[in-house]
Each structure stands twice: as C-alpha cells, then as structure tokens.
Amino acid sequence: MANIKSAKKRIAVIAKKTARNRRVKSHLKAILKNFETALAESDLDTAKEKLVLAEKRLRQAAAKGTIHKNAASRKVSRITRRFNKAYQAKS
C-alpha cells in the first residue's frame, strides 16, 4: 500500500475509473448480445432498434475513453454489415 497521500488518492481514483469502465463494458456486451439474439431470431424490427442503441452506446463509450474510437467504429461497422446482410436476405 502507498504511503504518500497523492499516491493513495491516485489508487482511489483509478479504482473508481476501473469500476465505471467495467460497468460500461458489461453493459455494452449485454446490448450487443441482445442485438445478436434479435438477429438470430430474424426479428429485424427489434434488431434495428438494438442496432441504433448499440451504436449510440459504443460511440459514448469511445467518447469517454472506455474503449478506443477505432474499436467502437469497427464494432459499429461489423454489426451494421451483419444487419444489412440479414435485411437483404429477408427481402
């Protein structure tokens, strides 16, 4: 354990940020899983709603620094492509 006051504060701040990042990442995983489930069930209306929500949350996480902006863009691109492919197959 740290002895210096500023080091103790940094430990507390890092713990707080780590907890927030874990919550956000866990929430993102749940949202993406909901999207995948809706897509697997061929429920395109629900999948579209989940896609919009997932994109919004991914961009927010990138803006806050929880994930890298390129990682967020890559994930958005991949899920959008999967949705469009399923939509084309349905039509």
N, C-alpha and C positions, 0 to 999 in steps of 0.2 A: 504494500500500500504506500502511496505517496505521502511524503511529509510536508511538502511545500503547499501552501494554500492555493496557489494558482493551478498546480497540478491536480489537486483534489477537485477543484472546480471543473477543470477540463474533463476529468473522469466522469463527473456527474452530467456534464453537457453531452458528452459522447454517448453515455448510456441512454439519455433522453432521445437523442437523434437516432440511435440504433433501434430503439423501441418504435419510433414513428416509422422508420424505414421498413421494419418488419411488418407492421400493420398494413402499410400501403402495398407492399409486395404481396402479402397474403390476400388482400382484397383484390388486387389485380389478377392473381391466379384464379380466384373464385369467379370473377367476371369472365375471364377467358374460358374457363371450364363451362360456364353457363352458355356461352356462345357456341362452344363445340357441341354441347348436348343438343341445343336447338337445331344446329346444322345437321347433326347425325339423325335427328328425328324428322328431317325435311320440313321443319316448321320455319319457313322463310320469313314470315312476318315477325316472329319473336327473334329470330336470328338477326334481322335488320336492326331491331331495337337494341339488342345486345351489342351489335357491332358499333353502333353510334356511341353507346355508353362506354364500351371498351376503348374506343379511340379517344374519347374525351379524358378518361382516367389515365390512359397511357401518356397523353400529352401533358396532363397535370403533373404526373409523377416525374416526367422529364424536366418540366419547368422548375420543380422543387429540388431537382438534383438527386432524386431517389434512384432513378435509372438514367443512363446516358440518352441524349436526344436521338442519336442514331439507332440505338437499340429500340427505342419507342417507335421510331419511324419504320424500322424493319418489321416489327411485330404488327403494326397497323397495316403495312403493305401486304404481309402474308395473310392476315385474316381477311382483308378486303378481297384479295385474289381468290381465297377459298370460298368466300360468299358469292362472288361473281361467277365462279365456276359452277357452283351448285345452282345458282339462279338460271344460268344458261342451260344447264342440263334439264331443269324443270320446265323451261319454256319450249 
